[in-house]
Amino acid sequence: MTGIIIAAVFAGMVSGCFFMPDVFIDNAGHILTAGLCLLLFLVGIDIGRQGTVIKDIRRSGLRILAVPVLVLLGTFAGAAAASLITGLTLKESSAVAAGLGWYSLAPVLISEHSAELGAVSFLSNVMREIIAVILIPVTAKYIGYLEACAPAGAASMDTCLPLVERSTNSTVAVYSFTSGFVLTCIIPVMVPAIMNL
């Protein structure tokens, strides 16, 4: 499945550069939204078919929030390490990392302070999602199911959710959705807060 996803992204890039008419490109955002909604609807059907979603959430209780908290801790540990390598300050590196894979919002928020850092944020967050597509099946197979929720960050509730669900099971998909939802909710607050430190 990972190979198919990567091939689809590459085919889309080539098509966008050479073949797609302007009408299609002008409406790509609407088509993408509709496709993503359909994808999430189908994943929801698969999760709901198991019939244990509510029971799984109740059984997990507040432990279900441990996943997004640990994703945040790991992300900021990585940001601290990256600041030593890249020459970015800890604040800049943390702001870029705080995008958590949401490449359409975080760069805009950061660009209000620095266009250059906004570009770094865009590339970093796009790369996080692409790397997550590669790492999720590997992580699920060799490290653990819950850990497979981590690489995608905020995207674990949308574009990467089907991959998490397919690589693990419907119970972990609930953890993945919850983690992505929590992270998505805090990004619009966290990124500006870091930039304004």
C-alpha positions in Angstrom: 0.0 0.0 0.0 2.9 2.4 0.8 4.2 1.9 -2.7 0.8 2.6 -4.2 0.5 5.8 -2.2 4.0 7.0 -3.2 3.3 6.1 -6.9 0.0 8.0 -6.7 1.6 11.1 -5.3 4.4 11.0 -8.0 1.8 10.4 -10.8 -0.2 13.4 -9.4 2.9 15.6 -9.5 3.7 14.6 -13.1 0.1 15.1 -14.1 -0.1 18.5 -12.4 3.1 19.7 -14.2 2.3 18.4 -17.7 -1.3 17.1 -18.3 -4.0 18.6 -16.1 -6.2 21.4 -17.6 -6.4 24.6 -15.7 -10.1 24.0 -14.9 -9.2 20.8 -13.0 -6.3 22.5 -11.1 -8.5 25.5 -10.2 -11.0 23.1 -8.6 -8.4 20.7 -7.1 -9.1 22.0 -3.6 -12.8 21.1 -3.8 -12.1 17.7 -5.3 -9.4 17.0 -2.6 -11.9 18.0 0.1 -14.6 15.7 -1.3 -12.2 12.8 -1.8 -10.8 13.2 1.8 -14.4 13.3 3.2 -15.2 10.1 1.3 -12.1 8.5 2.5 -12.8 9.3 6.1 -16.4 8.2 5.7 -15.3 4.8 4.5 -12.7 4.5 7.3 -15.5 5.5 9.7 -17.7 2.7 8.3 -14.9 0.2 8.8 -14.3 1.3 12.4 -18.0 1.4 13.2 -18.6 -2.0 11.7 -16.5 -3.5 14.5 -19.1 -2.2 17.0 -16.7 -1.6 19.8 -15.6 2.0 19.3 -17.5 3.5 22.3 -16.5 0.6 24.5 -12.8 1.0 23.4 -12.9 4.7 24.2 -14.5 4.2 27.6 -12.1 1.4 28.4 -9.1 3.6 27.5 -10.4 6.6 29.4 -7.8 9.4 29.7 -5.1 7.0 28.6 -6.2 7.7 25.0 -4.7 11.2 25.5 -1.3 9.8 26.2 -0.7 9.2 22.5 -0.9 12.9 21.4 1.0 14.0 24.5 3.8 11.6 23.7 3.7 12.7 20.0 4.2 16.3 21.2 7.1 15.3 23.5 8.8 13.3 20.7 8.3 16.1 18.2 9.8 18.8 20.5 12.7 16.5 21.4 13.3 16.1 17.6 13.1 19.9 17.3 15.7 20.4 20.0 18.0 18.0 18.2 17.3 19.7 14.8 18.2 23.1 16.2 21.7 21.8 17.0 22.2 20.5 13.4 20.4 23.1 11.3 21.5 26.4 12.7 17.9 27.4 13.6 17.3 28.7 17.1 15.4 26.4 19.5 12.4 28.8 19.1 12.5 28.6 15.3 13.0 24.8 15.2 10.2 24.3 17.8 7.8 26.6 15.8 8.5 24.6 12.6 8.0 21.3 14.4 4.8 22.5 16.1 3.1 22.3 12.7 2.9 18.6 13.4 2.4 17.8 9.7 -0.3 20.4 9.0 1.5 21.9 6.0 -1.4 24.1 4.8 -1.8 26.1 8.1 1.5 26.1 10.1 3.6 27.8 7.3 1.0 30.6 7.0 1.1 31.3 10.7 4.9 31.3 10.7 5.2 33.4 7.5 3.6 36.3 9.4 6.9 36.5 11.3 9.3 35.2 8.7 8.8 34.2 5.1 11.9 32.1 5.1 10.9 30.2 8.2 7.4 29.7 6.7 9.0 28.0 3.7 11.1 25.8 6.0 7.9 24.9 7.9 6.1 24.0 4.7 8.8 21.7 3.5 9.2 20.2 7.0 5.5 19.4 7.4 5.1 18.0 3.9 8.1 15.8 4.4 6.7 14.6 7.8 3.5 13.4 6.0 5.4 11.7 3.2 7.8 10.1 5.6 4.8 9.0 7.7 3.3 7.2 4.8 6.5 5.2 4.5 7.1 4.7 8.3 3.5 3.8 9.5 3.5 0.2 8.1 7.1 -0.4 9.2 6.4 1.0 12.7 3.3 -1.1 13.1 5.1 -4.2 12.0 8.4 -3.9 13.9 7.8 -1.5 16.8 4.1 -1.5 17.8 0.6 -0.6 16.8 0.1 2.5 19.0 3.5 3.8 18.0 2.2 3.8 14.4 0.0 6.8 15.3 3.0 9.0 15.9 4.8 9.6 12.6 1.9 11.4 10.9 1.2 13.9 13.8 -1.9 15.8 13.0 -2.5 13.9 9.7 -3.2 10.7 11.8 -6.8 11.8 11.8 -7.2 12.4 8.1 -4.9 11.5 5.2 -2.9 8.9 7.2 -5.8 7.4 9.1 -6.6 4.7 6.4 -3.0 3.7 6.4 -2.9 3.4 10.2 -6.1 1.4 10.2 -4.9 -0.9 7.5 -1.5 -1.4 9.2 -3.0 -2.0 12.6 -6.6 -2.5 13.6 -9.8 -0.5 14.2 -9.1 0.0 17.9 -5.8 1.7 17.1 -7.5 3.7 14.4 -9.6 5.2 17.2 -6.4 6.2 19.0 -5.0 7.6 15.8 -8.1 9.7 15.1 -8.2 11.0 18.6 -4.5 11.8 18.6 -4.8 13.7 15.3 -7.9 15.5 16.4 -6.2 16.7 19.7 -3.0 17.8 17.8 -5.0 19.5 15.1 -6.9 21.5 17.7 -3.7 22.8 19.4 -1.7 23.7 16.4 -3.4 27.0 15.7 -2.7 28.0 19.3 0.7 26.5 19.8 2.5 27.8 16.7 1.7 31.5 17.2 2.4 31.1 20.9 5.9 29.8 20.2 6.6 32.5 17.6 5.5 35.2 20.0 7.9 34.0 22.8 
